[in-house]
Amino acid sequence: MRIVMVVAGVVLMALGLIWVLQGINVLPGSFMTGQMQWAVYGAIAFVVGLLLFVRGRRRI
């Protein structure tokens, strides 16, 4: 289960970063480019991914 959480966290952080970059018009080429709502969604996805990653890496 920990491996799944770590992998899901990394994937969610990567997607969140892409969405942020598209939302703030740094990474062009999508319908999300220049749409601030995608930057917000990306930031939320990144934070959730980070939490999953940290939770999966924590030793009990």
mmJSON file of the N, C-alpha and C atoms, coordinates in Angstrom:
{"data_MODEL":{"atom_site":{
"group_PDB":["ATOM","ATOM","ATOM","ATOM","ATOM","ATOM","ATOM","ATOM","ATOM","ATOM","ATOM","ATOM","ATOM","ATOM","ATOM","ATOM","ATOM","ATOM","ATOM","ATOM","ATOM","ATOM","ATOM","ATOM","ATOM","ATOM","ATOM","ATOM","ATOM","ATOM","ATOM","ATOM","ATOM","ATOM","ATOM","ATOM","ATOM","ATOM","ATOM","ATOM","ATOM","ATOM","ATOM","ATOM","ATOM","ATOM","ATOM","ATOM","ATOM","ATOM","ATOM","ATOM","ATOM","ATOM","ATOM","ATOM","ATOM","ATOM","ATOM","ATOM","ATOM","ATOM","ATOM","ATOM","ATOM","ATOM","ATOM","ATOM","ATOM","ATOM","ATOM","ATOM","ATOM","ATOM","ATOM","ATOM","ATOM","ATOM","ATOM","ATOM","ATOM","ATOM","ATOM","ATOM","ATOM","ATOM","ATOM","ATOM","ATOM","ATOM","ATOM","ATOM","ATOM","ATOM","ATOM","ATOM","ATOM","ATOM","ATOM","ATOM","ATOM","ATOM","ATOM","ATOM","ATOM","ATOM","ATOM","ATOM","ATOM","ATOM","ATOM","ATOM","ATOM","ATOM","ATOM","ATOM","ATOM","ATOM","ATOM","ATOM","ATOM","ATOM","ATOM","ATOM","ATOM","ATOM","ATOM","ATOM","ATOM","ATOM","ATOM","ATOM","ATOM","ATOM","ATOM","ATOM","ATOM","ATOM","ATOM","ATOM","ATOM","ATOM","ATOM","ATOM","ATOM","ATOM","ATOM","ATOM","ATOM","ATOM","ATOM","ATOM","ATOM","ATOM","ATOM","ATOM","ATOM","ATOM","ATOM","ATOM","ATOM","ATOM","ATOM","ATOM","ATOM","ATOM","ATOM","ATOM","ATOM","ATOM","ATOM","ATOM","ATOM","ATOM","ATOM","ATOM","ATOM","ATOM","ATOM","ATOM"],
"id":[1,2,3,4,5,6,7,8,9,10,11,12,13,14,15,16,17,18,19,20,21,22,23,24,25,26,27,28,29,30,31,32,33,34,35,36,37,38,39,40,41,42,43,44,45,46,47,48,49,50,51,52,53,54,55,56,57,58,59,60,61,62,63,64,65,66,67,68,69,70,71,72,73,74,75,76,77,78,79,80,81,82,83,84,85,86,87,88,89,90,91,92,93,94,95,96,97,98,99,100,101,102,103,104,105,106,107,108,109,110,111,112,113,114,115,116,117,118,119,120,121,122,123,124,125,126,127,128,129,130,131,132,133,134,135,136,137,138,139,140,141,142,143,144,145,146,147,148,149,150,151,152,153,154,155,156,157,158,159,160,161,162,163,164,165,166,167,168,169,170,171,172,173,174,175,176,177,178,179,180],
"type_symbol":["N","C","C","N","C","C","N","C","C","N","C","C","N","C","C","N","C","C","N","C","C","N","C","C","N","C","C","N","C","C","N","C","C","N","C","C","N","C","C","N","C","C","N","C","C","N","C","C","N","C","C","N","C","C","N","C","C","N","C","C","N","C","C","N","C","C","N","C","C","N","C","C","N","C","C","N","C","C","N","C","C","N","C","C","N","C","C","N","C","C","N","C","C","N","C","C","N","C","C","N","C","C","N","C","C","N","C","C","N","C","C","N","C","C","N","C","C","N","C","C","N","C","C","N","C","C","N","C","C","N","C","C","N","C","C","N","C","C","N","C","C","N","C","C","N","C","C","N","C","C","N","C","C","N","C","C","N","C","C","N","C","C","N","C","C","N","C","C","N","C","C","N","C","C","N","C","C","N","C","C"],
"label_atom_id":["N","CA","C","N","CA","C","N","CA","C","N","CA","C","N","CA","C","N","CA","C","N","CA","C","N","CA","C","N","CA","C","N","CA","C","N","CA","C","N","CA","C","N","CA","C","N","CA","C","N","CA","C","N","CA","C","N","CA","C","N","CA","C","N","CA","C","N","CA","C","N","CA","C","N","CA","C","N","CA","C","N","CA","C","N","CA","C","N","CA","C","N","CA","C","N","CA","C","N","CA","C","N","CA","C","N","CA","C","N","CA","C","N","CA","C","N","CA","C","N","CA","C","N","CA","C","N","CA","C","N","CA","C","N","CA","C","N","CA","C","N","CA","C","N","CA","C","N","CA","C","N","CA","C","N","CA","C","N","CA","C","N","CA","C","N","CA","C","N","CA","C","N","CA","C","N","CA","C","N","CA","C","N","CA","C","N","CA","C","N","CA","C","N","CA","C","N","CA","C","N","CA","C","N","CA","C","N","CA","C"],
"label_alt_id":[null,null,null,null,null,null,null,null,null,null,null,null,null,null,null,null,null,null,null,null,null,null,null,null,null,null,null,null,null,null,null,null,null,null,null,null,null,null,null,null,null,null,null,null,null,null,null,null,null,null,null,null,null,null,null,null,null,null,null,null,null,null,null,null,null,null,null,null,null,null,null,null,null,null,null,null,null,null,null,null,null,null,null,null,null,null,null,null,null,null,null,null,null,null,null,null,null,null,null,null,null,null,null,null,null,null,null,null,null,null,null,null,null,null,null,null,null,null,null,null,null,null,null,null,null,null,null,null,null,null,null,null,null,null,null,null,null,null,null,null,null,null,null,null,null,null,null,null,null,null,null,null,null,null,null,null,null,null,null,null,null,null,null,null,null,null,null,null,null,null,null,null,null,null,null,null,null,null,null,null],
"label_comp_id":["MET","MET","MET","ARG","ARG","ARG","ILE","ILE","ILE","VAL","VAL","VAL","MET","MET","MET","VAL","VAL","VAL","VAL","VAL","VAL","ALA","ALA","ALA","GLY","GLY","GLY","VAL","VAL","VAL","VAL","VAL","VAL","LEU","LEU","LEU","MET","MET","MET","ALA","ALA","ALA","LEU","LEU","LEU","GLY","GLY","GLY","LEU","LEU","LEU","ILE","ILE","ILE","TRP","TRP","TRP","VAL","VAL","VAL","LEU","LEU","LEU","GLN","GLN","GLN","GLY","GLY","GLY","ILE","ILE","ILE","ASN","ASN","ASN","VAL","VAL","VAL","LEU","LEU","LEU","PRO","PRO","PRO","GLY","GLY","GLY","SER","SER","SER","PHE","PHE","PHE","MET","MET","MET","THR","THR","THR","GLY","GLY","GLY","GLN","GLN","GLN","MET","MET","MET","GLN","GLN","GLN","TRP","TRP","TRP","ALA","ALA","ALA","VAL","VAL","VAL","TYR","TYR","TYR","GLY","GLY","GLY","ALA","ALA","ALA","ILE","ILE","ILE","ALA","ALA","ALA","PHE","PHE","PHE","VAL","VAL","VAL","VAL","VAL","VAL","GLY","GLY","GLY","LEU","LEU","LEU","LEU","LEU","LEU","LEU","LEU","LEU","PHE","PHE","PHE","VAL","VAL","VAL","ARG","ARG","ARG","GLY","GLY","GLY","ARG","ARG","ARG","ARG","ARG","ARG","ARG","ARG","ARG","ILE","ILE","ILE"],
"label_asym_id":["A","A","A","A","A","A","A","A","A","A","A","A","A","A","A","A","A","A","A","A","A","A","A","A","A","A","A","A","A","A","A","A","A","A","A","A","A","A","A","A","A","A","A","A","A","A","A","A","A","A","A","A","A","A","A","A","A","A","A","A","A","A","A","A","A","A","A","A","A","A","A","A","A","A","A","A","A","A","A","A","A","A","A","A","A","A","A","A","A","A","A","A","A","A","A","A","A","A","A","A","A","A","A","A","A","A","A","A","A","A","A","A","A","A","A","A","A","A","A","A","A","A","A","A","A","A","A","A","A","A","A","A","A","A","A","A","A","A","A","A","A","A","A","A","A","A","A","A","A","A","A","A","A","A","A","A","A","A","A","A","A","A","A","A","A","A","A","A","A","A","A","A","A","A","A","A","A","A","A","A"],
"label_entity_id":["1","1","1","1","1","1","1","1","1","1","1","1","1","1","1","1","1","1","1","1","1","1","1","1","1","1","1","1","1","1","1","1","1","1","1","1","1","1","1","1","1","1","1","1","1","1","1","1","1","1","1","1","1","1","1","1","1","1","1","1","1","1","1","1","1","1","1","1","1","1","1","1","1","1","1","1","1","1","1","1","1","1","1","1","1","1","1","1","1","1","1","1","1","1","1","1","1","1","1","1","1","1","1","1","1","1","1","1","1","1","1","1","1","1","1","1","1","1","1","1","1","1","1","1","1","1","1","1","1","1","1","1","1","1","1","1","1","1","1","1","1","1","1","1","1","1","1","1","1","1","1","1","1","1","1","1","1","1","1","1","1","1","1","1","1","1","1","1","1","1","1","1","1","1","1","1","1","1","1","1"],
"label_seq_id":[1,1,1,2,2,2,3,3,3,4,4,4,5,5,5,6,6,6,7,7,7,8,8,8,9,9,9,10,10,10,11,11,11,12,12,12,13,13,13,14,14,14,15,15,15,16,16,16,17,17,17,18,18,18,19,19,19,20,20,20,21,21,21,22,22,22,23,23,23,24,24,24,25,25,25,26,26,26,27,27,27,28,28,28,29,29,29,30,30,30,31,31,31,32,32,32,33,33,33,34,34,34,35,35,35,36,36,36,37,37,37,38,38,38,39,39,39,40,40,40,41,41,41,42,42,42,43,43,43,44,44,44,45,45,45,46,46,46,47,47,47,48,48,48,49,49,49,50,50,50,51,51,51,52,52,52,53,53,53,54,54,54,55,55,55,56,56,56,57,57,57,58,58,58,59,59,59,60,60,60],
"pdbx_PDB_ins_code":[null,null,null,null,null,null,null,null,null,null,null,null,null,null,null,null,null,null,null,null,null,null,null,null,null,null,null,null,null,null,null,null,null,null,null,null,null,null,null,null,null,null,null,null,null,null,null,null,null,null,null,null,null,null,null,null,null,null,null,null,null,null,null,null,null,null,null,null,null,null,null,null,null,null,null,null,null,null,null,null,null,null,null,null,null,null,null,null,null,null,null,null,null,null,null,null,null,null,null,null,null,null,null,null,null,null,null,null,null,null,null,null,null,null,null,null,null,null,null,null,null,null,null,null,null,null,null,null,null,null,null,null,null,null,null,null,null,null,null,null,null,null,null,null,null,null,null,null,null,null,null,null,null,null,null,null,null,null,null,null,null,null,null,null,null,null,null,null,null,null,null,null,null,null,null,null,null,null,null,null],
"Cartn_x":[0.827,0.0,0.868,2.003,2.882,3.436,3.767,4.304,3.259,2.013,0.926,0.767,0.861,0.733,1.878,3.085,4.25,4.116,3.769,3.63,2.491,1.363,0.238,0.616,1.368,1.803,2.71,3.654,4.57,3.812,2.899,2.112,1.259,0.627,-0.227,0.59,1.783,2.649,3.074,3.408,3.813,2.663,1.477,0.312,-0.005,0.074,-0.19,0.781,2.053,3.046,2.768,2.417,2.077,0.87,-0.152,-1.353,-1.052,-0.206,0.171,0.892,1.857,2.614,1.731,0.772,-0.153,-1.096,-1.535,-2.464,-1.854,-0.547,0.092,0.771,0.456,0.867,2.372,3.004,4.42,4.572,3.676,3.707,2.515,2.727,1.605,1.207,0.091,-0.302,-1.5,-2.312,-3.461,-4.608,-5.806,-6.943,-6.795,-5.899,-5.676,-4.724,-4.044,-3.039,-3.672,-3.134,-3.597,-4.863,-5.35,-6.561,-6.158,-6.374,-5.916,-6.549,-7.753,-8.394,-7.561,-6.863,-6.032,-4.783,-4.313,-3.182,-3.602,-4.804,-5.321,-5.529,-6.166,-6.37,-5.029,-4.049,-2.732,-2.052,-2.197,-1.604,-2.247,-3.537,-4.244,-3.798,-3.712,-3.273,-1.846,-0.977,0.403,0.472,-0.285,-0.275,-0.813,-1.893,-2.45,-1.433,-0.772,0.257,1.415,1.805,2.887,2.501,1.278,0.806,0.793,0.344,0.357,1.787,2.68,4.074,4.691,4.495,5.076,4.458,3.159,2.482,2.974,3.197,3.687,5.127,5.932,7.345,7.556,6.561,6.703,6.805,7.71,7.841,6.992,6.405,5.531,6.297],
"Cartn_y":[-1.195,0.0,1.253,1.195,2.368,2.695,1.668,1.899,2.574,2.151,2.748,4.218,4.527,5.92,6.776,6.241,6.987,7.233,6.202,6.348,7.305,7.164,8.069,9.505,9.684,11.015,11.651,10.872,11.397,11.762,10.893,11.164,12.409,12.528,13.69,14.976,14.903,16.091,16.498,15.526,15.841,16.46,15.884,16.456,17.848,18.015,19.32,20.371,20.013,20.954,21.328,20.355,20.635,21.552,21.282,22.122,23.546,23.696,25.042,25.782,25.124,25.777,26.137,25.294,25.628,26.749,26.714,27.728,29.114,29.2,30.526,30.875,30.112,30.412,30.245,29.339,29.047,27.872,26.923,25.728,25.781,26.24,26.41,25.095,25.155,24.039,23.254,23.823,23.101,24.082,23.542,24.386,24.998,24.459,24.965,26.161,26.422,27.475,28.833,29.529,30.863,30.911,29.774,29.723,29.574,30.611,30.629,29.525,29.1,28.043,26.754,26.495,25.302,25.429,26.638,26.853,26.532,26.921,26.629,25.126,24.489,23.042,22.309,22.78,22.169,22.295,23.466,23.67,22.732,22.583,21.672,20.235,19.827,18.469,18.227,19.235,19.088,18.884,19.66,19.544,18.181,17.733,16.42,15.326,15.446,14.487,14.487,15.665,15.768,15.088,15.293,14.642,13.125,12.634,11.188,10.65,11.38,10.965,10.892,11.935,11.973,10.877,10.697,9.655,8.266,8.049,6.755,6.486,7.527,7.382,7.296,7.668,7.672,6.255,6.077,4.773,4.763,3.625,3.516,2.93],
"Cartn_z":[0.0,0.0,0.0,0.692,0.736,-0.638,-1.417,-2.755,-3.636,-3.515,-4.292,-3.929,-2.65,-2.219,-2.737,-2.716,-3.204,-4.705,-5.46,-6.915,-7.255,-6.593,-6.836,-6.482,-5.418,-5.028,-6.064,-6.596,-7.612,-8.887,-9.302,-10.51,-10.311,-9.171,-8.905,-8.815,-8.244,-8.2,-9.611,-10.452,-11.827,-12.606,-12.498,-13.179,-12.657,-11.351,-10.765,-11.259,-11.367,-11.862,-13.319,-14.133,-15.532,-15.608,-14.809,-14.831,-14.391,-13.382,-12.931,-14.051,-14.67,-15.738,-16.931,-17.257,-18.33,-17.902,-16.687,-16.204,-16.149,-15.874,-15.817,-17.139,-18.184,-19.556,-19.782,-19.059,-19.264,-20.238,-20.168,-21.003,-21.962,-23.19,-24.123,-24.8,-25.526,-26.364,-25.883,-25.039,-24.513,-24.285,-24.128,-23.795,-22.406,-21.597,-20.247,-20.217,-21.324,-21.374,-21.091,-20.113,-19.769,-18.936,-18.489,-17.671,-16.208,-15.435,-14.048,-13.198,-13.533,-12.749,-12.791,-13.905,-13.989,-13.133,-12.953,-12.045,-10.612,-10.258,-8.908,-8.743,-9.744,-9.682,-9.585,-10.33,-10.311,-8.962,-8.342,-7.023,-5.999,-6.09,-5.177,-5.417,-6.678,-7.017,-6.528,-6.677,-6.229,-4.717,-3.974,-2.509,-2.072,-2.699,-2.362,-2.7,-3.847,-4.218,-3.245,-2.805,-1.825,-0.51,-0.08,1.148,1.008,-0.148,-0.387,-0.387,-1.024,-1.093,0.296,1.083,2.436,3.294,3.187,3.973,3.586,2.291,1.834,2.232,2.34,2.706,4.219,5.003,6.461,6.992,7.89,8.551,9.805,10.055,11.219,12.392],
"occupancy":[1.0,1.0,1.0,1.0,1.0,1.0,1.0,1.0,1.0,1.0,1.0,1.0,1.0,1.0,1.0,1.0,1.0,1.0,1.0,1.0,1.0,1.0,1.0,1.0,1.0,1.0,1.0,1.0,1.0,1.0,1.0,1.0,1.0,1.0,1.0,1.0,1.0,1.0,1.0,1.0,1.0,1.0,1.0,1.0,1.0,1.0,1.0,1.0,1.0,1.0,1.0,1.0,1.0,1.0,1.0,1.0,1.0,1.0,1.0,1.0,1.0,1.0,1.0,1.0,1.0,1.0,1.0,1.0,1.0,1.0,1.0,1.0,1.0,1.0,1.0,1.0,1.0,1.0,1.0,1.0,1.0,1.0,1.0,1.0,1.0,1.0,1.0,1.0,1.0,1.0,1.0,1.0,1.0,1.0,1.0,1.0,1.0,1.0,1.0,1.0,1.0,1.0,1.0,1.0,1.0,1.0,1.0,1.0,1.0,1.0,1.0,1.0,1.0,1.0,1.0,1.0,1.0,1.0,1.0,1.0,1.0,1.0,1.0,1.0,1.0,1.0,1.0,1.0,1.0,1.0,1.0,1.0,1.0,1.0,1.0,1.0,1.0,1.0,1.0,1.0,1.0,1.0,1.0,1.0,1.0,1.0,1.0,1.0,1.0,1.0,1.0,1.0,1.0,1.0,1.0,1.0,1.0,1.0,1.0,1.0,1.0,1.0,1.0,1.0,1.0,1.0,1.0,1.0,1.0,1.0,1.0,1.0,1.0,1.0,1.0,1.0,1.0,1.0,1.0,1.0],
"B_iso_or_equiv":[0.0,0.0,0.0,0.0,0.0,0.0,0.0,0.0,0.0,0.0,0.0,0.0,0.0,0.0,0.0,0.0,0.0,0.0,0.0,0.0,0.0,0.0,0.0,0.0,0.0,0.0,0.0,0.0,0.0,0.0,0.0,0.0,0.0,0.0,0.0,0.0,0.0,0.0,0.0,0.0,0.0,0.0,0.0,0.0,0.0,0.0,0.0,0.0,0.0,0.0,0.0,0.0,0.0,0.0,0.0,0.0,0.0,0.0,0.0,0.0,0.0,0.0,0.0,0.0,0.0,0.0,0.0,0.0,0.0,0.0,0.0,0.0,0.0,0.0,0.0,0.0,0.0,0.0,0.0,0.0,0.0,0.0,0.0,0.0,0.0,0.0,0.0,0.0,0.0,0.0,0.0,0.0,0.0,0.0,0.0,0.0,0.0,0.0,0.0,0.0,0.0,0.0,0.0,0.0,0.0,0.0,0.0,0.0,0.0,0.0,0.0,0.0,0.0,0.0,0.0,0.0,0.0,0.0,0.0,0.0,0.0,0.0,0.0,0.0,0.0,0.0,0.0,0.0,0.0,0.0,0.0,0.0,0.0,0.0,0.0,0.0,0.0,0.0,0.0,0.0,0.0,0.0,0.0,0.0,0.0,0.0,0.0,0.0,0.0,0.0,0.0,0.0,0.0,0.0,0.0,0.0,0.0,0.0,0.0,0.0,0.0,0.0,0.0,0.0,0.0,0.0,0.0,0.0,0.0,0.0,0.0,0.0,0.0,0.0,0.0,0.0,0.0,0.0,0.0,0.0],
"pdbx_formal_charge":[null,null,null,null,null,null,null,null,null,null,null,null,null,null,null,null,null,null,null,null,null,null,null,null,null,null,null,null,null,null,null,null,null,null,null,null,null,null,null,null,null,null,null,null,null,null,null,null,null,null,null,null,null,null,null,null,null,null,null,null,null,null,null,null,null,null,null,null,null,null,null,null,null,null,null,null,null,null,null,null,null,null,null,null,null,null,null,null,null,null,null,null,null,null,null,null,null,null,null,null,null,null,null,null,null,null,null,null,null,null,null,null,null,null,null,null,null,null,null,null,null,null,null,null,null,null,null,null,null,null,null,null,null,null,null,null,null,null,null,null,null,null,null,null,null,null,null,null,null,null,null,null,null,null,null,null,null,null,null,null,null,null,null,null,null,null,null,null,null,null,null,null,null,null,null,null,null,null,null,null],
"auth_seq_id":[1,1,1,2,2,2,3,3,3,4,4,4,5,5,5,6,6,6,7,7,7,8,8,8,9,9,9,10,10,10,11,11,11,12,12,12,13,13,13,14,14,14,15,15,15,16,16,16,17,17,17,18,18,18,19,19,19,20,20,20,21,21,21,22,22,22,23,23,23,24,24,24,25,25,25,26,26,26,27,27,27,28,28,28,29,29,29,30,30,30,31,31,31,32,32,32,33,33,33,34,34,34,35,35,35,36,36,36,37,37,37,38,38,38,39,39,39,40,40,40,41,41,41,42,42,42,43,43,43,44,44,44,45,45,45,46,46,46,47,47,47,48,48,48,49,49,49,50,50,50,51,51,51,52,52,52,53,53,53,54,54,54,55,55,55,56,56,56,57,57,57,58,58,58,59,59,59,60,60,60],
"auth_comp_id":["MET","MET","MET","ARG","ARG","ARG","ILE","ILE","ILE","VAL","VAL","VAL","MET","MET","MET","VAL","VAL","VAL","VAL","VAL","VAL","ALA","ALA","ALA","GLY","GLY","GLY","VAL","VAL","VAL","VAL","VAL","VAL","LEU","LEU","LEU","MET","MET","MET","ALA","ALA","ALA","LEU","LEU","LEU","GLY","GLY","GLY","LEU","LEU","LEU","ILE","ILE","ILE","TRP","TRP","TRP","VAL","VAL","VAL","LEU","LEU","LEU","GLN","GLN","GLN","GLY","GLY","GLY","ILE","ILE","ILE","ASN","ASN","ASN","VAL","VAL","VAL","LEU","LEU","LEU","PRO","PRO","PRO","GLY","GLY","GLY","SER","SER","SER","PHE","PHE","PHE","MET","MET","MET","THR","THR","THR","GLY","GLY","GLY","GLN","GLN","GLN","MET","MET","MET","GLN","GLN","GLN","TRP","TRP","TRP","ALA","ALA","ALA","VAL","VAL","VAL","TYR","TYR","TYR","GLY","GLY","GLY","ALA","ALA","ALA","ILE","ILE","ILE","ALA","ALA","ALA","PHE","PHE","PHE","VAL","VAL","VAL","VAL","VAL","VAL","GLY","GLY","GLY","LEU","LEU","LEU","LEU","LEU","LEU","LEU","LEU","LEU","PHE","PHE","PHE","VAL","VAL","VAL","ARG","ARG","ARG","GLY","GLY","GLY","ARG","ARG","ARG","ARG","ARG","ARG","ARG","ARG","ARG","ILE","ILE","ILE"],
"auth_asym_id":["A","A","A","A","A","A","A","A","A","A","A","A","A","A","A","A","A","A","A","A","A","A","A","A","A","A","A","A","A","A","A","A","A","A","A","A","A","A","A","A","A","A","A","A","A","A","A","A","A","A","A","A","A","A","A","A","A","A","A","A","A","A","A","A","A","A","A","A","A","A","A","A","A","A","A","A","A","A","A","A","A","A","A","A","A","A","A","A","A","A","A","A","A","A","A","A","A","A","A","A","A","A","A","A","A","A","A","A","A","A","A","A","A","A","A","A","A","A","A","A","A","A","A","A","A","A","A","A","A","A","A","A","A","A","A","A","A","A","A","A","A","A","A","A","A","A","A","A","A","A","A","A","A","A","A","A","A","A","A","A","A","A","A","A","A","A","A","A","A","A","A","A","A","A","A","A","A","A","A","A"],
"auth_atom_id":["N","CA","C","N","CA","C","N","CA","C","N","CA","C","N","CA","C","N","CA","C","N","CA","C","N","CA","C","N","CA","C","N","CA","C","N","CA","C","N","CA","C","N","CA","C","N","CA","C","N","CA","C","N","CA","C","N","CA","C","N","CA","C","N","CA","C","N","CA","C","N","CA","C","N","CA","C","N","CA","C","N","CA","C","N","CA","C","N","CA","C","N","CA","C","N","CA","C","N","CA","C","N","CA","C","N","CA","C","N","CA","C","N","CA","C","N","CA","C","N","CA","C","N","CA","C","N","CA","C","N","CA","C","N","CA","C","N","CA","C","N","CA","C","N","CA","C","N","CA","C","N","CA","C","N","CA","C","N","CA","C","N","CA","C","N","CA","C","N","CA","C","N","CA","C","N","CA","C","N","CA","C","N","CA","C","N","CA","C","N","CA","C","N","CA","C","N","CA","C","N","CA","C","N","CA","C","N","CA","C"],
"pdbx_PDB_model_num":[1,1,1,1,1,1,1,1,1,1,1,1,1,1,1,1,1,1,1,1,1,1,1,1,1,1,1,1,1,1,1,1,1,1,1,1,1,1,1,1,1,1,1,1,1,1,1,1,1,1,1,1,1,1,1,1,1,1,1,1,1,1,1,1,1,1,1,1,1,1,1,1,1,1,1,1,1,1,1,1,1,1,1,1,1,1,1,1,1,1,1,1,1,1,1,1,1,1,1,1,1,1,1,1,1,1,1,1,1,1,1,1,1,1,1,1,1,1,1,1,1,1,1,1,1,1,1,1,1,1,1,1,1,1,1,1,1,1,1,1,1,1,1,1,1,1,1,1,1,1,1,1,1,1,1,1,1,1,1,1,1,1,1,1,1,1,1,1,1,1,1,1,1,1,1,1,1,1,1,1]
}}}
